[in-house]
Amino acid sequence: MAPPGPLSATRRTRPTAAQCVAASLFALLVAAAIIVVLWLVLRPGKLQLSVDHAAVAGFNFTAKGALVGTAFDLTFRAYNQNKRAAVYHSLDVGVWYDGTYLGGAEVPGFRQPPHNETRIDVAAPAASSPVPRDVEREMEKDRSAGTLPLDVHVRGKVHFRYGVVRTRSYKLRASCPLVPVQFASPSSFDRVYCYVHI
């Protein structure tokens, strides 16, 4: 009887359940660390938005209390303070008085390179629906004073691009409180900074 020959291959032991769990946890930790590092390096900086001019034209009420032939002329200043990211915006601007919606307009999408300041001119026509009578009376008083204090709200979507890499879309919300809208062309205007949330 011939002696048994040497084994041609060593028998491999299967990993235990504990080893599988440990390897999976390690892989997750490595992936999380990579994501955190990328976020710290590429995270988008906060965008700045302000109202640099505001005026109203054709301020007239109908017998039913609706503004007719009225447009709110607003000039925004958008500043992208990011060092690497170009920003793509699409915005929706709304004009409010004491909680009452007066009108608004959509701003076409635009691109902002890094460290760029963009001027955005918006002509927001008044809504056709009538305003409450008490609001109309208060607005007429402000008209007599020459200045209409309005709240301007901006909503939109932004995404950031780093070279060829584009982030997902983020919701942008900004509120610009107590914007002094002038009935006459103002010789000067104090910039109103907006609170921006992304």
C-alpha positions in Angstrom: 0.0 0.0 0.0 1.5 3.3 -1.1 2.0 6.0 1.5 -0.4 9.0 1.2 1.1 11.8 -1.0 1.5 15.4 0.2 -1.6 17.6 0.1 -1.7 19.6 -3.2 -3.4 22.6 -1.5 -3.8 23.8 2.0 -7.4 23.9 3.3 -8.7 27.4 3.6 -10.7 28.2 6.6 -13.9 30.3 6.2 -14.0 33.6 8.0 -16.2 33.7 11.1 -19.3 35.8 11.4 -17.4 38.1 13.8 -14.6 38.6 11.3 -17.2 39.5 8.6 -18.9 42.0 10.9 -15.5 43.6 11.8 -14.5 43.9 8.1 -17.8 45.5 7.2 -17.5 48.0 10.1 -14.0 48.9 9.0 -15.1 49.5 5.4 -17.9 51.7 6.6 -15.6 53.7 8.8 -13.1 54.2 5.9 -16.0 55.3 3.6 -17.4 57.7 6.2 -13.9 59.2 6.8 -13.5 59.8 3.0 -16.9 61.5 2.8 -16.1 63.8 5.8 -12.8 64.8 4.3 -14.3 65.6 0.9 -17.1 67.6 2.6 -14.6 69.6 4.6 -12.6 70.3 1.5 -15.4 71.0 -0.9 -18.3 72.1 1.3 -20.1 75.1 -0.2 -19.8 78.4 1.6 -22.8 80.4 2.6 -24.2 82.6 -0.2 -24.9 86.3 0.4 -28.0 88.1 -0.8 -29.0 91.7 -0.3 -31.5 94.2 -1.8 -29.6 97.2 -3.1 -32.5 99.1 -4.6 -36.3 99.1 -4.3 -39.0 101.2 -5.9 -42.7 101.0 -6.9 -44.3 102.2 -10.1 -48.0 102.7 -10.9 -49.4 102.2 -7.4 -53.1 102.3 -7.8 -56.0 100.4 -6.2 -59.2 99.4 -7.9 -62.6 99.8 -6.3 -62.4 96.2 -5.1 -58.9 96.8 -3.5 -56.7 95.2 -6.1 -53.4 96.8 -7.2 -53.6 97.7 -10.9 -50.7 98.6 -13.1 -48.3 98.2 -10.2 -44.8 96.8 -10.4 -42.2 96.5 -7.7 -38.7 97.2 -9.0 -36.0 95.4 -7.0 -32.3 95.1 -7.5 -30.5 92.2 -5.7 -26.9 91.6 -5.1 -25.8 88.0 -5.0 -22.3 87.1 -3.8 -20.7 83.7 -4.2 -18.0 83.6 -1.6 -16.9 80.0 -2.4 -13.2 79.6 -3.5 -13.8 76.6 -5.7 -17.4 76.2 -6.5 -19.5 77.8 -9.2 -23.1 78.2 -8.3 -26.2 77.7 -10.4 -29.4 79.5 -9.3 -33.0 79.6 -10.2 -35.1 82.0 -8.0 -38.6 83.0 -7.2 -39.1 86.4 -5.6 -42.2 87.3 -3.6 -43.2 90.8 -2.2 -45.3 90.9 1.0 -46.8 93.6 3.2 -47.8 92.8 6.7 -48.3 89.1 5.9 -50.2 89.9 2.7 -48.8 88.7 -0.7 -48.6 91.6 -3.2 -46.8 90.1 -6.2 -43.7 88.4 -7.4 -41.6 87.2 -10.3 -39.4 84.3 -11.4 -35.7 84.9 -12.1 -34.2 82.8 -14.9 -31.4 80.5 -13.9 -27.9 81.9 -13.9 -24.3 80.8 -13.1 -22.0 82.5 -10.6 -18.2 81.7 -10.8 -16.3 81.6 -7.5 -15.9 84.9 -5.7 -18.4 86.5 -8.0 -20.9 89.3 -7.4 -24.0 89.3 -9.6 -26.6 92.1 -9.9 -30.2 90.8 -10.4 -32.9 93.2 -11.6 -36.4 92.1 -10.9 -39.7 93.7 -12.0 -42.4 92.0 -9.9 -45.9 92.8 -11.1 -48.6 93.0 -8.5 -51.0 90.1 -8.1 -54.6 90.6 -9.4 -56.3 89.5 -6.2 -57.6 92.3 -3.9 -55.9 93.0 -0.6 -57.9 93.3 2.7 -59.3 96.7 3.3 -57.3 97.3 6.5 -54.1 96.5 4.6 -55.1 98.9 1.8 -55.6 101.7 4.3 -52.2 101.1 5.9 -50.6 101.0 2.5 -52.2 104.3 1.6 -50.8 105.8 4.8 -47.3 104.6 3.9 -47.8 106.0 0.4 -48.5 109.4 1.9 -45.3 109.1 3.9 -43.4 108.2 0.7 -42.0 104.8 1.7 -43.7 101.4 1.7 -41.9 98.9 4.1 -42.1 95.5 2.4 -40.9 92.0 3.2 -39.2 90.3 0.3 -38.9 86.5 0.2 -36.8 84.5 -2.1 -37.1 80.8 -2.8 -35.2 78.7 -5.3 -32.8 75.9 -6.0 -29.0 76.0 -6.2 -26.4 73.5 -7.0 -22.6 73.7 -6.8 -20.1 72.6 -9.4 -16.5 71.7 -8.7 -14.9 71.2 -12.1 -16.9 68.4 -13.7 -18.5 67.3 -10.4 -21.9 68.7 -9.7 -23.7 68.4 -6.3 -27.4 67.7 -5.8 -29.8 70.6 -5.8 -30.3 72.4 -2.5 -33.4 74.5 -1.6 -32.6 78.1 -1.0 -34.7 80.3 1.2 -34.0 84.0 1.9 -35.9 86.6 3.8 -35.2 90.3 3.4 -37.3 92.2 6.1 -38.5 95.8 6.0 -37.2 96.8 2.6 -38.0 100.5 2.2 -39.7 100.7 -1.2 -39.6 104.3 -2.5 -42.5 105.9 -4.5 -40.1 108.5 -5.9 -36.7 107.7 -7.3 -34.4 107.7 -4.3 -31.1 109.5 -4.4 -29.6 106.9 -2.1 -30.6 103.5 -0.7 -29.3 101.7 2.3 -28.6 98.1 1.4 -30.9 95.5 3.2 -29.2 92.2 3.9 -31.2 89.0 3.6 -31.1 86.0 5.9 -30.2 83.1 3.6 -30.8 79.4 4.4 -29.7 76.5 2.3 
